[in-house]
Each structure stands twice: as structure tokens, then as C-alpha cells.
Amino acid sequence: MDEIDVADPSAFDEFHDVYLRSSGRPFDAPWLPAEKRVNLTDDAYAAKVAVIGRDDAGAPVAAGWCVMPLSDNTRFAFVEVFVPPEHRRRGHGTRLLDRLLAMARSHGRTTAFSMPAWAVEAEGDAGRWFAEAHGFELDILDAVRELALPATLPPLRLAPGYTLGTWRGACPDELVDEYAELRRMLTSEAPSGEAGLEDEHWDAERVRKDEADLVRVGRTMQVVVARAAGGGLAGHTQLAFAGDGVDVYQWDTLVRREHRGHGLGLALKIRAMQASADLLEGRRRVTTFNAASNRHMIAVNEKLGFRQTAWTGEYVRAI
């Protein structure tokens, strides 16, 4: 069982190969190597550990990671374990999970959090059964939906008193503090379970760090914001485009409570698709995740043509 240095190309390539061979599900493309390397690099906001497991002959047979936030949610460790199908049911995943949980305990973490996913027509898959067999309990269920491309969008209708703005790359300086606040409040404004997740720490400095990371991994983010009549930000949405591949991800979408009921969520998403028409060419699908209980946002997505393909479970256990 080896902790790897993600900055070491050969070590990381071996780690990512195990991850890829374990990720055969059709409804959620795996992270590209450059993306996952940056995601697993320590920064001011989280301590991160990547581990690879080997069999008696030294061959890599399992991989996983542990992410431990430093500015919020400091009792949590976010863990994932991956075992290629040909190496499952031999204890490799169990040993790797034990190693990750021991690391989490050594950093004072008391709750492990993991998110297995399975096809919508199935009761579960290896990830779910592994989590439940190792003491993880379902806290909340999320729905995964896809929009096939090219898509025909409904007409954009914007309520009186609101305007929409867009950007790629850096958030305008005059908006960065307000934009950071929108990013910060996502967890508490969306449906959540009983695990007690806190809002993530976001400020202007973290927005700029996030933008720099997008450049490092070659990912383009199309951002759309809604401004209220007084000039303040009422909401935002993000479409994330990897530098390679055919997948697009609908990331954060949030409308402040005092501005809900005006159709802004739908308007934001339509405008994001319109603004990124050039980036959408040649792409196959847009994937989004919502709490299964978030009826309003699910209704918005279904108006756009999204259809459910999978479930993701937010699982927790004491460590």
C-alpha cells in the first residue's frame, strides 16, 4: 500500500490507470489525468492523499483518495476507493479503505463521506455494496441527469427587473466578492441530509485560485449571473468544459431565496447554453447532479430536456 506523490508523473500515471480501469460506468466520464492531478494536490483549502494498493506480486490492484477540508467541514474526510473488476472480492479495496480511514483519524476526522453511483434502473453496483458492507449509511440520494446534444432549448424569458451577464475565465473584479458569496452558500441553500455538511469557505482569493486551477487543467467555465434591479447578484450557473472529450458538466446553479419564483434558474441555464454554443459543438451530453428531493431544480432541468440516467448516494460513517 503506497501513498503516492501526484507530482511524480510515473507514480500518478499508474494511479490514474487503476482509476480508469475501475470506472466503466457509462453515465459519468472519469476525470482526465490533468484534472485529477490538480484535484489531488494539497492547497490552502484541503489536505489530500492518494494511495495505490498492490497485490503480492507488486501489481497495482486498487486506488483511492482522501480529501480533508481545512477551512470548513473539518470533521469530515471525503474518501473514494476504486478496484478494477478483475481484482474485486479479494480484500484489496478493504485494505485500501482501512488505510484511508486511518489517515483520516490521524488528522482528527470523525466522519467519512463517500459517493458511489449506479445506473437508474439498478438497485446499486459494486460501489454501493462495498460502502454498505463497510459501515457506510445513506444520508441523501442525488439524481444524475443528462441532456443529449445537440439540444433544442426553450425560449429565454427573463423576469422584469433582472439582467444576465456572462464570462469565461476571470470573474470581473467588481463582482468577485459577491460571486464568492454565491459559491459559499450553495450547501446550505440546497437540500441536504443529516450529515451536517457546512457551507464551504469561499472568498475572492479562493475564486482566483479556482480560476487558476481551471487554466492548469485546460477546463473552460462558462459562467452566467443574474443581476437584480439594484445591481446585486441574484444567482449564477456554471457550465464546465474539459479540454478533451465529449462531456460537459452543469456545475453550481443557485438563485438567492429572495429572488426565487421568477424563473431565474431556467433563464440562467438557457443563457449558459446559448453563450457557450461554440464550446458545445462536437460534445455529446451535459451531465448534472441534484438532490432527488430538489423538485424545483429537477423541474427546471426537465424543461431543458434532461433525463435521469443514474443515482448517486451520499454515504457517511463514523471513524
Number of C-alpha atoms within 10 A of each C-alpha: 16 14 16 16 17 22 12 10 11 12 15 20 14 14 24 22 15 21 23 17 16 21 17 13 13 11 19 19 15 17 15 15 17 13 18 15 20 16 17 19 16 14 13 10 16 19 16 18 21 22 22 26 24 15 13 6 6 9 10 21 24 29 29 24 20 27 24 25 21 16 12 16 17 17 18 28 30 20 22 22 24 25 26 19 13 10 15 16 12 11 12 22 23 18 13 25 25 12 18 26 21 14 16 24 16 10 15 15 21 16 20 24 23 23 19 19 23 22 17 16 10 9 10 17 13 15 19 22 13 16 24 14 11 13 13 20 18 21 15 18 19 20 21 24 26 25 22 15 17 14 15 9 14 12 9 14 14 16 12 9 10 18 16 19 15 19 16 16 15 14 18 12 9 8 13 17 17 16 23 19 15 23 22 17 17 18 14 13 14 14 15 19 13 9 16 11 16 14 15 18 17 19 18 17 12 14 18 16 13 13 18 14 15 20 13 12 18 15 18 18 24 20 26 25 27 24 17 16 12 8 11 13 23 24 25 26 27 23 24 21 23 19 16 10 12 16 20 23 19 22 16 17 23 24 23 15 10 8 16 13 11 15 15 26 22 22 22 28 25 19 22 24 20 14 18 20 11 9 17 20 11 12 16 17 20 23 24 22 20 22 21 18 15 14 12 10 19 21 13 17 21 14 13 17 17 21 18 20 18 22 26 24 23 21 22 25 19 13 15
